[in-house]
C-alpha cells in the first residue's frame, strides 16, 4: 500500500530527528545539503526538505539499516515514504 503524504512526512521527521542525534552523520548531511542547523529548525515542516532528508539517508545502506532498526520499521519504508513526497516519483525512461 502506498504511503500517504502525512505518513511520509512523519517518517521523514523521524529520520531527521534520528539524524540530529547522530553526531557523526549530521555534519555530513549539513555539508551535503548546504543546510544550516537553523535551516533544520525552519524547514522541518516543508515536504520538499523532508524529501531531501530521505534522499540523503538512502545514499548509504548502513544509514538506512541503522535508522530502520532504531525505529523498528522495514528497510523499504524510507523508499516508500520518499515516493509520497514532492519529487519522489520514479522516473520512467521508456
C-alpha atoms as one frame of an Amber mdcrd trajectory, in Angstrom:
protein
   0.000   0.000   0.000   1.438   3.414  -0.947   2.377   5.813   1.798   0.188
   8.856   2.364   1.873  12.254   2.287   1.167  12.712   6.001   2.685   9.345
   6.923   5.693  10.082   4.702   6.247  13.444   6.373   6.043  11.815   9.795
   8.609   9.187   8.838  10.910  11.837   7.359  10.620  13.895  10.556  11.568
  10.766  12.497  14.553  10.343  10.177  15.581  13.962  10.714  15.270  13.567
  14.488  17.336  10.387  14.335  19.955  12.049  12.139  20.264  15.025  14.511
  21.142  12.528  17.226  23.949  11.028  15.144  26.874  13.354  15.839  28.973
  11.820  13.073  26.202  11.865  10.454  24.587  15.265  10.988  27.622  17.254
   9.795  27.738  15.095   6.660  24.094  15.916   5.927  24.632  19.610   6.581
  27.662  19.661   4.291  25.992  17.674   1.524  22.753  19.644   1.609  24.184
  23.087   2.300  21.670  23.426   5.118  22.490  25.010   8.443  21.205  23.939
  11.841  18.845  26.922  11.661  17.552  25.600   8.315  16.747  22.300  10.030
  14.529  24.092  12.511  12.911  26.388   9.945  12.361  23.886   7.153  11.495
  20.724   9.100   7.840  21.130   8.146   8.443  21.507   4.397   7.682  18.351
   2.396  10.435  19.182  -0.124  13.043  19.463   2.622  11.837  16.258   4.249
  12.243  14.564   0.875  15.871  15.690   0.829  16.343  14.128   4.269  15.148
  10.772   2.958  17.186  11.167  -0.247  20.298  11.679   1.844  19.525   8.805
   4.183  19.035   6.425   1.250  22.517   7.178  -0.071  24.051   4.610   2.272
  22.686   1.191   3.195  24.280   1.376   6.635  22.363   4.585   7.406  19.093
   3.016   6.300  19.716  -0.092   8.374  20.630   1.939  11.469  17.614   4.236
  11.137  15.122   1.469  10.380  16.455  -0.725  13.169  16.170   2.176  15.612
  12.520   2.712  14.633  11.636  -0.966  14.090  10.478  -0.409  10.515  11.153
  -2.398   7.367  14.163  -1.339   5.292  11.982  -0.431   2.312   9.810   2.022
   4.263  12.010   5.109   3.658  11.860   4.499  -0.100   8.079   4.136   0.018
   7.775   7.303   2.073  10.090   9.183  -0.285   7.838   8.313  -3.214   4.940
  10.051  -1.455   6.797  13.351  -1.041   7.345  16.022  -3.716   9.983  14.960
  -6.239   9.815  11.351  -5.137   8.145   9.854  -8.211  10.327   7.364 -10.002
  11.419   8.342 -13.472  10.397   6.133 -16.354  12.710   6.456 -19.337  10.675
   4.471 -21.835
